[in-house]
């Protein structure tokens, strides 16, 4: 009798854990849905068995099996509960065997849509969740046709977890629709938070005439407009990636190859998104400008052409031709310049006057530039503050000699 006491105490120990497993006897229901079915019964089983005397429970095992059978038939919508196996003990095991009532979902239709963004942008966003459609199909394929309602909850959780991980600036709505013997899973993903409403776009070059880039400019205007509707937070988080994607696409353009240009893309996230594309050359620098001076006593109309060749990443040799329309005077010059950071200096020997021109420029920003210039032949200094309105038009407020005037600058 004494030797049997520990065995009796062990048998009489309270239930500490209940393991629930649901088995589809036809083998078609996905593990994710079976786990959902199991979690529903887990709540019931925990209430029935946890912390209760396993010996007393064993005496009523048949009643519990019958009760679990009735509960399972109500909980497992779309499924017939065939058998319940209950193994009572400190670690109680419950296995429920079920099968679909009638038909099963064989080829579900997954309809994945992005709302509020451009179609091309939607394709890029979809690439961030490449496995989602396959996961949805695998989850619901093989399930009972009548299980669509509660299976939708499982699919919603799956979609929302994936969206929260890969696209946290978006939300998703999920519906399971049964029509004409077909099951469709409709997923609509939509942006939340502050959105990009407008795009301030600029594509230009300071190394070749911008008129040569007009076709490219219009093309990438449409490309940048695709960013409208995206959450500002998304653009901020993926700014470098978006810049690299746009630069990589530009690199495939024949125009850039023809003129040996390198693109530099800068995004400024906000509801008014800024997209600045600068095309630079390490080979040459060519520009043509026309000047109209308002408030100047003489030489009000002029123009200049600049043809330069880089001999190193910072050093340029160039030739310039200038015409003053008042008297139709031509000036020609040759010189060199050097750039360091936002600053540059240049020296020009002008003919036929034989004087020297020393020029210092500093870029305050992409729009603003300062200029200081000395003309040795006239022993005259000129200072200017230039503002670029767009790639073809600028204004400059100039102090030259003893007068102030406004210069309108048109450039090709």
C-alpha positions as a Markdown table, in Angstrom:
| # | Residue | x | y | z |
|---|---|---|---|---|
| 1 | Unk | 0.0 | 0.0 | 0.0 |
| 2 | Unk | 2.8 | 2.4 | 0.9 |
| 3 | Unk | 4.5 | 1.8 | -2.5 |
| 4 | Unk | 1.3 | 2.7 | -4.4 |
| 5 | Unk | 0.8 | 6.1 | -2.7 |
| 6 | Unk | 3.1 | 8.2 | -4.9 |
| 7 | Unk | 1.5 | 6.7 | -8.0 |
| 8 | Unk | -2.0 | 7.6 | -6.7 |
| 9 | Unk | -0.9 | 11.1 | -5.9 |
| 10 | Unk | 0.6 | 11.5 | -9.3 |
| 11 | Unk | -2.6 | 10.4 | -10.9 |
| 12 | Unk | -4.6 | 12.7 | -8.8 |
| 13 | Unk | -2.5 | 15.8 | -9.6 |
| 14 | Unk | -4.3 | 18.8 | -11.1 |
| 15 | Unk | -4.2 | 19.5 | -14.8 |
| 16 | Unk | -1.4 | 22.0 | -15.5 |
| 17 | Unk | -1.5 | 22.2 | -19.3 |
| 18 | Unk | -4.0 | 21.4 | -22.1 |
| 19 | Unk | -2.8 | 20.8 | -25.7 |
| 20 | Unk | -5.4 | 21.1 | -28.4 |
| 21 | Unk | -4.9 | 19.9 | -32.0 |
| 22 | Unk | -7.4 | 20.0 | -34.9 |
| 23 | Unk | -6.9 | 17.5 | -37.8 |
| 24 | Unk | -8.5 | 17.8 | -41.2 |
| 25 | Unk | -9.1 | 14.2 | -42.2 |
| 26 | Unk | -9.1 | 15.2 | -45.8 |
| 27 | Unk | -5.7 | 17.0 | -45.4 |
| 28 | Unk | -6.7 | 20.1 | -47.4 |
| 29 | Unk | -7.1 | 22.8 | -44.7 |
| 30 | Unk | -4.0 | 24.9 | -44.2 |
| 31 | Unk | -2.2 | 24.7 | -40.9 |
| 32 | Unk | -2.9 | 28.4 | -40.2 |
| 33 | Unk | -6.7 | 27.8 | -40.3 |
| 34 | Unk | -6.4 | 24.6 | -38.3 |
| 35 | Unk | -4.5 | 26.6 | -35.6 |
| 36 | Unk | -7.3 | 29.2 | -35.6 |
| 37 | Unk | -9.8 | 26.4 | -35.1 |
| 38 | Unk | -7.6 | 24.9 | -32.4 |
| 39 | Unk | -7.3 | 28.3 | -30.6 |
| 40 | Unk | -11.1 | 28.5 | -30.4 |
| 41 | Unk | -11.3 | 25.2 | -28.7 |
| 42 | Unk | -8.3 | 26.0 | -26.6 |
| 43 | Unk | -10.3 | 28.6 | -24.6 |
| 44 | Unk | -13.1 | 26.0 | -24.0 |
| 45 | Unk | -10.6 | 23.2 | -23.0 |
| 46 | Unk | -8.7 | 25.5 | -20.6 |
| 47 | Unk | -12.0 | 26.4 | -18.8 |
| 48 | Unk | -13.0 | 22.8 | -18.5 |
| 49 | Unk | -9.8 | 21.2 | -17.4 |
| 50 | Unk | -7.1 | 23.5 | -16.1 |
| 51 | Unk | -6.3 | 23.2 | -12.4 |
| 52 | Unk | -9.0 | 20.5 | -11.9 |
| 53 | Unk | -8.3 | 17.1 | -10.4 |
| 54 | Unk | -7.4 | 14.8 | -13.2 |
| 55 | Unk | -8.7 | 11.7 | -11.4 |
| 56 | Unk | -12.2 | 13.2 | -11.0 |
| 57 | Unk | -12.1 | 14.3 | -14.6 |
| 58 | Unk | -11.2 | 10.8 | -15.8 |
| 59 | Unk | -14.3 | 9.5 | -14.1 |
| 60 | Unk | -16.4 | 11.7 | -16.4 |
| 61 | Unk | -14.3 | 11.4 | -19.5 |
| 62 | Unk | -17.2 | 10.2 | -21.7 |
| 63 | Unk | -19.3 | 13.2 | -20.7 |
| 64 | Unk | -16.5 | 15.6 | -21.5 |
| 65 | Unk | -16.0 | 14.0 | -24.9 |
| 66 | Unk | -19.7 | 14.3 | -25.7 |
| 67 | Unk | -19.6 | 18.0 | -24.5 |
| 68 | Unk | -16.6 | 18.8 | -26.6 |
| 69 | Unk | -18.2 | 17.1 | -29.6 |
| 70 | Unk | -21.3 | 19.4 | -29.3 |
| 71 | Unk | -19.2 | 22.6 | -28.8 |
| 72 | Unk | -16.9 | 21.7 | -31.7 |
| 73 | Unk | -19.8 | 21.2 | -34.1 |
| 74 | Unk | -21.0 | 24.8 | -33.3 |
| 75 | Unk | -17.5 | 26.4 | -33.4 |
| 76 | Unk | -16.2 | 24.7 | -36.5 |
| 77 | Unk | -18.4 | 26.5 | -39.0 |
| 78 | Unk | -18.2 | 24.7 | -42.4 |
| 79 | Unk | -16.8 | 21.5 | -40.8 |
| 80 | Unk | -18.2 | 18.3 | -39.5 |
| 81 | Unk | -16.6 | 17.0 | -36.3 |
| 82 | Unk | -16.0 | 13.3 | -36.8 |
| 83 | Unk | -14.2 | 12.3 | -33.6 |
| 84 | Unk | -12.8 | 13.6 | -30.3 |
| 85 | Unk | -9.9 | 12.0 | -28.5 |
| 86 | Unk | -9.2 | 13.1 | -25.0 |
| 87 | Unk | -6.2 | 12.0 | -23.0 |
| 88 | Unk | -6.5 | 13.3 | -19.4 |
| 89 | Unk | -3.6 | 13.9 | -17.1 |
| 90 | Unk | -1.3 | 16.6 | -15.7 |
| 91 | Unk | -0.6 | 17.3 | -19.4 |
| 92 | Unk | -4.0 | 16.8 | -21.1 |
| 93 | Unk | -4.1 | 16.3 | -24.8 |
| 94 | Unk | -7.2 | 16.9 | -26.9 |
| 95 | Unk | -7.3 | 16.0 | -30.6 |
| 96 | Unk | -10.4 | 16.8 | -32.8 |
| 97 | Unk | -10.9 | 15.2 | -36.2 |
| 98 | Unk | -12.9 | 17.2 | -38.7 |
| 99 | Unk | -13.7 | 17.4 | -42.4 |
| 100 | Unk | -15.4 | 20.0 | -44.6 |
| 101 | Unk | -19.2 | 19.8 | -44.8 |
| 102 | Unk | -19.4 | 19.8 | -48.6 |
| 103 | Unk | -17.1 | 21.5 | -51.2 |
| 104 | Unk | -13.6 | 23.0 | -50.6 |
| 105 | Unk | -12.0 | 26.0 | -52.0 |
| 106 | Unk | -9.8 | 24.8 | -54.9 |
| 107 | Unk | -8.6 | 27.9 | -56.8 |
| 108 | Unk | -9.2 | 31.1 | -54.8 |
| 109 | Unk | -9.0 | 34.4 | -56.7 |
| 110 | Unk | -6.6 | 36.8 | -54.9 |
| 111 | Unk | -7.5 | 40.4 | -55.9 |
| 112 | Unk | -4.8 | 42.7 | -54.5 |
| 113 | Unk | -5.3 | 46.4 | -55.1 |
| 114 | Unk | -3.6 | 49.7 | -54.1 |
| 115 | Unk | -5.9 | 52.6 | -53.6 |
| 116 | Unk | -4.9 | 56.3 | -53.9 |
| 117 | Unk | -1.6 | 55.8 | -55.7 |
| 118 | Unk | -0.6 | 55.8 | -59.4 |
| 119 | Unk | -0.8 | 52.4 | -61.1 |
| 120 | Unk | 3.0 | 52.3 | -61.8 |
| 121 | Unk | 3.7 | 53.2 | -58.1 |
| 122 | Unk | 1.3 | 50.4 | -57.1 |
| 123 | Unk | 3.5 | 47.9 | -59.0 |
| 124 | Unk | 6.6 | 49.1 | -57.1 |
| 125 | Unk | 4.8 | 48.8 | -53.8 |
| 126 | Unk | 3.6 | 45.4 | -54.6 |
| 127 | Unk | 7.2 | 44.3 | -55.0 |
| 128 | Unk | 7.7 | 45.0 | -51.3 |
| 129 | Unk | 5.2 | 42.2 | -50.5 |
| 130 | Unk | 6.0 | 39.7 | -53.1 |
| 131 | Unk | 4.8 | 36.6 | -51.1 |
| 132 | Unk | 1.5 | 38.0 | -49.9 |
| 133 | Unk | -0.7 | 36.7 | -52.7 |
| 134 | Unk | 0.9 | 33.2 | -52.4 |
| 135 | Unk | 0.4 | 33.2 | -48.6 |
| 136 | Unk | -3.2 | 34.1 | -49.0 |
| 137 | Unk | -3.8 | 31.5 | -51.6 |
| 138 | Unk | -2.0 | 28.8 | -49.5 |
| 139 | Unk | -4.0 | 29.8 | -46.4 |
| 140 | Unk | -7.5 | 29.5 | -47.8 |
| 141 | Unk | -7.0 | 26.8 | -50.5 |
| 142 | Unk | -8.4 | 23.5 | -49.4 |
| 143 | Unk | -10.6 | 25.0 | -46.7 |
| 144 | Unk | -14.4 | 24.4 | -46.6 |
| 145 | Unk | -16.4 | 26.7 | -48.9 |
| 146 | Unk | -18.7 | 27.5 | -45.9 |
| 147 | Unk | -15.7 | 28.6 | -43.7 |
| 148 | Unk | -15.2 | 31.9 | -45.5 |
| 149 | Unk | -16.6 | 34.2 | -42.8 |
| 150 | Unk | -14.3 | 33.1 | -39.9 |
| 151 | Unk | -11.4 | 32.4 | -42.3 |
| 152 | Unk | -11.5 | 36.0 | -43.3 |
| 153 | Unk | -10.4 | 37.0 | -39.8 |
| 154 | Unk | -7.3 | 34.8 | -40.2 |
| 155 | Unk | -6.6 | 36.4 | -43.6 |
| 156 | Unk | -7.0 | 39.9 | -42.2 |
| 157 | Unk | -4.5 | 39.2 | -39.4 |
| 158 | Unk | -2.0 | 37.8 | -41.9 |
| 159 | Unk | -2.4 | 40.8 | -44.3 |
| 160 | Unk | -2.2 | 43.4 | -41.6 |
| 161 | Unk | 0.9 | 41.8 | -40.0 |
| 162 | Unk | 2.6 | 41.8 | -43.4 |
| 163 | Unk | 1.6 | 45.4 | -44.2 |
| 164 | Unk | 2.8 | 46.6 | -40.8 |
| 165 | Unk | 6.1 | 44.9 | -41.3 |
| 166 | Unk | 6.8 | 46.0 | -45.0 |
| 167 | Unk | 4.6 | 49.0 | -45.6 |
| 168 | Unk | 3.9 | 50.6 | -42.2 |
| 169 | Unk | 2.6 | 53.8 | -43.8 |
| 170 | Unk | -0.3 | 51.8 | -45.3 |
| 171 | Unk | -3.4 | 50.0 | -44.0 |
| 172 | Unk | -5.4 | 47.2 | -45.5 |
| 173 | Unk | -9.0 | 46.1 | -45.8 |
| 174 | Unk | -9.7 | 42.4 | -46.5 |
| 175 | Unk | -12.9 | 40.7 | -47.6 |
| 176 | Unk | -13.7 | 37.1 | -48.6 |
| 177 | Unk | -16.4 | 37.0 | -51.2 |
| 178 | Unk | -18.2 | 33.9 | -52.5 |
| 179 | Unk | -19.7 | 34.3 | -55.9 |
| 180 | Unk | -20.8 | 31.8 | -58.6 |
| 181 | Unk | -19.0 | 28.9 | -56.9 |
| 182 | Unk | -15.8 | 31.0 | -56.7 |
| 183 | Unk | -14.1 | 32.3 | -53.7 |
| 184 | Unk | -12.3 | 35.7 | -54.0 |
| 185 | Unk | -10.1 | 37.3 | -51.4 |
| 186 | Unk | -10.2 | 41.1 | -52.0 |
| 187 | Unk | -7.3 | 43.1 | -50.5 |
| 188 | Unk | -7.3 | 46.9 | -50.7 |
| 189 | Unk | -4.2 | 48.6 | -49.4 |
| 190 | Unk | -4.4 | 52.3 | -48.9 |
| 191 | Unk | -2.1 | 55.1 | -47.6 |
| 192 | Unk | -2.6 | 56.8 | -44.3 |
| 193 | Unk | -1.2 | 59.9 | -42.7 |
| 194 | Unk | 0.1 | 63.0 | -44.6 |
| 195 | Unk | 0.2 | 62.3 | -48.3 |
| 196 | Unk | 2.2 | 63.8 | -51.2 |
| 197 | Unk | -0.3 | 66.1 | -52.9 |
| 198 | Unk | 1.9 | 68.0 | -55.4 |
| 199 | Unk | 5.4 | 67.5 | -56.9 |
| 200 | Unk | 7.8 | 70.3 | -57.5 |
| 201 | Unk | 10.0 | 68.9 | -60.2 |
| 202 | Unk | 13.2 | 70.2 | -61.9 |
| 203 | Unk | 15.6 | 68.6 | -64.3 |
| 204 | Unk | 18.5 | 70.7 | -65.5 |
| 205 | Unk | 22.1 | 70.9 | -66.3 |
| 206 | Unk | 24.8 | 73.5 | -66.0 |
| 207 | Unk | 27.1 | 71.7 | -68.4 |
| 208 | Unk | 25.1 | 71.6 | -71.6 |
| 209 | Unk | 22.3 | 73.7 | -73.0 |
| 210 | Unk | 19.0 | 72.8 | -71.3 |
| 211 | Unk | 17.1 | 73.0 | -74.5 |
| 212 | Unk | 18.7 | 69.7 | -75.5 |
| 213 | Unk | 17.0 | 68.1 | -72.5 |
| 214 | Unk | 13.4 | 69.1 | -73.1 |
| 215 | Unk | 12.2 | 65.7 | -74.3 |
| 216 | Unk | 13.8 | 64.1 | -71.3 |
| 217 | Unk | 12.4 | 66.7 | -69.0 |
| 218 | Unk | 8.8 | 66.1 | -70.0 |
| 219 | Unk | 9.3 | 62.3 | -69.8 |
| 220 | Unk | 10.5 | 62.5 | -66.2 |
| 221 | Unk | 7.9 | 65.0 | -65.2 |
| 222 | Unk | 5.4 | 62.1 | -65.8 |
| 223 | Unk | 7.7 | 59.7 | -63.9 |
| 224 | Unk | 7.9 | 62.0 | -60.9 |
| 225 | Unk | 4.2 | 62.6 | -60.9 |
| 226 | Unk | 3.8 | 58.9 | -60.0 |
| 227 | Unk | 4.9 | 59.7 | -56.5 |
| 228 | Unk | 1.7 | 61.6 | -55.8 |
| 229 | Unk | -0.5 | 59.9 | -53.3 |
| 230 | Unk | 2.3 | 58.2 | -51.4 |
| 231 | Unk | 2.6 | 58.9 | -47.6 |
| 232 | Unk | 5.2 | 61.5 | -46.8 |
| 233 | Unk | 6.6 | 59.1 | -44.2 |
| 234 | Unk | 7.1 | 56.4 | -46.8 |
| 235 | Unk | 9.0 | 58.8 | -49.0 |
| 236 | Unk | 11.1 | 59.9 | -46.1 |
| 237 | Unk | 11.9 | 56.3 | -45.0 |
| 238 | Unk | 12.8 | 55.2 | -48.6 |
| 239 | Unk | 14.2 | 58.5 | -49.8 |
| 240 | Unk | 17.7 | 57.2 | -50.7 |
| 241 | Unk | 16.2 | 54.1 | -52.4 |
| 242 | Unk | 13.8 | 56.2 | -54.5 |
| 243 | Unk | 16.6 | 58.6 | -55.5 |
| 244 | Unk | 18.8 | 55.6 | -56.6 |
| 245 | Unk | 15.9 | 54.1 | -58.6 |
| 246 | Unk | 15.3 | 57.3 | -60.4 |
| 247 | Unk | 19.0 | 57.8 | -61.0 |
| 248 | Unk | 19.4 | 54.2 | -62.3 |
| 249 | Unk | 16.5 | 54.7 | -64.7 |
| 250 | Unk | 18.1 | 58.0 | -66.0 |
| 251 | Unk | 21.3 | 56.2 | -66.6 |
| 252 | Unk | 19.6 | 54.0 | -69.2 |
| 253 | Unk | 18.5 | 57.1 | -71.3 |
| 254 | Unk | 20.3 | 57.5 | -74.6 |
| 255 | Unk | 20.4 | 61.3 | -74.1 |
| 256 | Unk | 22.7 | 60.9 | -71.1 |
| 257 | Unk | 24.9 | 58.5 | -73.0 |
| 258 | Unk | 25.1 | 60.8 | -76.0 |
| 259 | Unk | 26.2 | 63.8 | -73.9 |
| 260 | Unk | 28.1 | 61.8 | -71.3 |
| 261 | Unk | 26.0 | 63.1 | -68.4 |
| 262 | Unk | 25.8 | 61.8 | -64.8 |
| 263 | Unk | 22.5 | 62.2 | -62.9 |
| 264 | Unk | 22.2 | 63.4 | -59.4 |
| 265 | Unk | 18.7 | 63.1 | -57.8 |
| 266 | Unk | 17.6 | 64.8 | -54.6 |
| 267 | Unk | 14.1 | 64.4 | -53.0 |
| 268 | Unk | 12.8 | 66.8 | -50.4 |
| 269 | Unk | 9.9 | 64.9 | -48.7 |
| 270 | Unk | 6.7 | 66.8 | -47.8 |
| 271 | Unk | 3.1 | 67.2 | -48.9 |
| 272 | Unk | 4.7 | 69.4 | -51.6 |
| 273 | Unk | 7.4 | 67.0 | -52.7 |
| 274 | Unk | 10.6 | 68.4 | -54.2 |
| 275 | Unk | 12.4 | 66.4 | -56.9 |
| 276 | Unk | 15.6 | 68.0 | -58.1 |
| 277 | Unk | 17.6 | 66.3 | -60.9 |
| 278 | Unk | 20.9 | 67.7 | -61.9 |
| 279 | Unk | 22.8 | 66.3 | -64.9 |
| 280 | Unk | 26.5 | 66.9 | -64.9 |
| 281 | Unk | 29.4 | 66.2 | -67.2 |
| 282 | Unk | 33.0 | 65.5 | -66.4 |
| 283 | Unk | 34.0 | 66.2 | -70.0 |
| 284 | Unk | 32.8 | 69.6 | -71.0 |
| 285 | Unk | 30.8 | 72.7 | -70.1 |
| 286 | Unk | 28.7 | 74.6 | -72.7 |
| 287 | Unk | 26.3 | 77.4 | -72.1 |
| 288 | Unk | 24.7 | 80.3 | -74.0 |
| 289 | Unk | 23.3 | 83.3 | -72.2 |
| 290 | Unk | 21.6 | 86.6 | -73.3 |
| 291 | Unk | 21.5 | 89.7 | -71.1 |
| 292 | Unk | 19.0 | 92.5 | -70.9 |
| 293 | Unk | 20.0 | 95.2 | -68.4 |
| 294 | Unk | 17.3 | 97.5 | -66.8 |
| 295 | Unk | 18.6 | 100.7 | -65.3 |
| 296 | Unk | 22.0 | 100.7 | -67.0 |
| 297 | Unk | 23.2 | 103.7 | -68.9 |
| 298 | Unk | 24.9 | 101.8 | -71.8 |
| 299 | Unk | 25.5 | 98.3 | -73.2 |
| 300 | Unk | 22.1 | 97.1 | -72.2 |
| 301 | Unk | 21.8 | 94.2 | -74.5 |
| 302 | Unk | 24.5 | 91.5 | -74.8 |
| 303 | Unk | 25.1 | 87.8 | -75.1 |
| 304 | Unk | 27.8 | 85.3 | -74.3 |
| 305 | Unk | 28.8 | 81.8 | -75.4 |
| 306 | Unk | 31.0 | 79.5 | -73.2 |
| 307 | Unk | 32.7 | 76.4 | -74.5 |
| 308 | Unk | 34.8 | 74.6 | -71.9 |
| 309 | Unk | 36.7 | 71.3 | -71.5 |
| 310 | Unk | 37.5 | 69.7 | -68.2 |
| 311 | Unk | 41.1 | 68.7 | -67.9 |
| 312 | Unk | 40.5 | 67.3 | -64.4 |
| 313 | Unk | 37.5 | 66.9 | -62.1 |
| 314 | Unk | 38.0 | 70.5 | -60.8 |
| 315 | Unk | 39.9 | 72.3 | -63.6 |
| 316 | Unk | 38.4 | 73.6 | -66.9 |
| 317 | Unk | 39.9 | 75.4 | -69.9 |
| 318 | Unk | 37.5 | 77.4 | -72.0 |
| 319 | Unk | 36.8 | 79.9 | -74.7 |
| 320 | Unk | 34.2 | 82.6 | -74.6 |
| 321 | Unk | 32.6 | 84.8 | -77.2 |
| 322 | Unk | 30.6 | 87.9 | -76.2 |
| 323 | Unk | 28.6 | 90.3 | -78.3 |
| 324 | Unk | 27.4 | 93.8 | -77.2 |
| 325 | Unk | 24.4 | 94.6 | -79.4 |
| 326 | Unk | 24.4 | 98.4 | -78.8 |
| 327 | Unk | 27.5 | 98.8 | -81.1 |
| 328 | Unk | 27.7 | 95.2 | -82.3 |
| 329 | Unk | 31.1 | 94.8 | -80.7 |
| 330 | Unk | 32.6 | 91.3 | -80.4 |
| 331 | Unk | 34.9 | 90.2 | -77.6 |
| 332 | Unk | 36.7 | 86.9 | -77.4 |
| 333 | Unk | 38.5 | 85.3 | -74.6 |
| 334 | Unk | 40.3 | 82.2 | -73.4 |
| 335 | Unk | 40.8 | 81.1 | -69.8 |
| 336 | Unk | 40.7 | 78.6 | -67.1 |
| 337 | Unk | 38.7 | 78.0 | -64.0 |
| 338 | Unk | 38.8 | 75.9 | -60.9 |
| 339 | Unk | 36.0 | 74.6 | -58.7 |
| 340 | Unk | 36.2 | 73.7 | -55.0 |
| 341 | Unk | 33.0 | 72.9 | -53.3 |
| 342 | Unk | 30.4 | 75.6 | -53.9 |
| 343 | Unk | 33.0 | 78.1 | -55.0 |
| 344 | Unk | 34.8 | 78.7 | -58.3 |
| 345 | Unk | 37.3 | 81.2 | -59.7 |
| 346 | Unk | 38.2 | 81.8 | -63.3 |
| 347 | Unk | 40.7 | 83.9 | -65.3 |
| 348 | Unk | 39.9 | 85.1 | -68.8 |
| 349 | Unk | 42.3 | 86.9 | -71.3 |
| 350 | Unk | 40.0 | 89.0 | -73.5 |
| 351 | Unk | 40.7 | 90.0 | -77.1 |
| 352 | Unk | 41.0 | 92.3 | -79.0 |
| 353 | Unk | 41.1 | 94.6 | -75.9 |
| 354 | Unk | 43.9 | 92.6 | -74.3 |
| 355 | Unk | 42.6 | 93.0 | -70.8 |
| 356 | Unk | 42.2 | 90.4 | -68.0 |
| 357 | Unk | 39.0 | 89.3 | -66.4 |
| 358 | Unk | 39.1 | 87.8 | -62.9 |
| 359 | Unk | 35.9 | 86.1 | -61.7 |
| 360 | Unk | 34.9 | 84.6 | -58.3 |
| 361 | Unk | 31.5 | 82.8 | -57.8 |
| 362 | Unk | 29.8 | 81.2 | -54.8 |
| 363 | Unk | 26.6 | 79.2 | -54.8 |
| 364 | Unk | 24.5 | 79.9 | -51.8 |
| 365 | Unk | 21.9 | 77.3 | -52.9 |
| 366 | Unk | 20.7 | 75.7 | -56.1 |
| 367 | Unk | 18.7 | 79.0 | -56.7 |
| 368 | Unk | 21.1 | 81.7 | -55.4 |
| 369 | Unk | 24.6 | 82.6 | -56.6 |
| 370 | Unk | 27.0 | 85.4 | -55.7 |
| 371 | Unk | 29.5 | 86.9 | -58.2 |
| 372 | Unk | 32.5 | 89.2 | -57.9 |
| 373 | Unk | 34.4 | 90.2 | -61.1 |
| 374 | Unk | 37.3 | 92.5 | -61.9 |
| 375 | Unk | 38.0 | 93.9 | -65.4 |
| 376 | Unk | 41.6 | 95.1 | -65.6 |
| 377 | Unk | 41.2 | 97.1 | -68.8 |
| 378 | Unk | 38.5 | 99.3 | -67.4 |
| 379 | Unk | 39.8 | 98.9 | -63.8 |
| 380 | Unk | 36.2 | 98.2 | -62.9 |
| 381 | Unk | 34.7 | 95.8 | -60.4 |
| 382 | Unk | 31.3 | 94.2 | -60.7 |
| 383 | Unk | 29.3 | 92.5 | -58.1 |
| 384 | Unk | 26.1 | 90.5 | -58.6 |
| 385 | Unk | 23.4 | 88.5 | -56.7 |
| 386 | Unk | 21.8 | 86.0 | -59.1 |
| 387 | Unk | 18.5 | 84.2 | -58.6 |
| 388 | Unk | 17.5 | 81.3 | -61.0 |
| 389 | Unk | 13.8 | 81.4 | -61.7 |
| 390 | Unk | 14.0 | 78.2 | -63.8 |
| 391 | Unk | 16.5 | 76.6 | -66.1 |
| 392 | Unk | 15.9 | 79.1 | -68.9 |
| 393 | Unk | 15.5 | 82.4 | -67.0 |
| 394 | Unk | 17.4 | 84.1 | -64.1 |
| 395 | Unk | 17.6 | 87.6 | -62.7 |
| 396 | Unk | 20.7 | 89.3 | -61.3 |
| 397 | Unk | 21.0 | 92.5 | -59.3 |
| 398 | Unk | 24.3 | 94.0 | -60.3 |
| 399 | Unk | 26.5 | 96.8 | -58.9 |
| 400 | Unk | 29.0 | 97.7 | -61.6 |
| 401 | Unk | 31.3 | 100.6 | -61.4 |
| 402 | Unk | 29.1 | 103.4 | -60.0 |
| 403 | Unk | 25.6 | 102.2 | -60.9 |
| 404 | Unk | 23.1 | 99.6 | -59.8 |
| 405 | Unk | 20.9 | 97.8 | -62.4 |
| 406 | Unk | 18.7 | 94.7 | -62.8 |
| 407 | Unk | 19.9 | 92.1 | -65.3 |
| 408 | Unk | 17.5 | 89.7 | -67.0 |
| 409 | Unk | 19.3 | 86.5 | -68.1 |
| 410 | Unk | 17.9 | 84.1 | -70.6 |
| 411 | Unk | 19.9 | 80.9 | -71.2 |
| 412 | Unk | 19.4 | 77.9 | -73.5 |
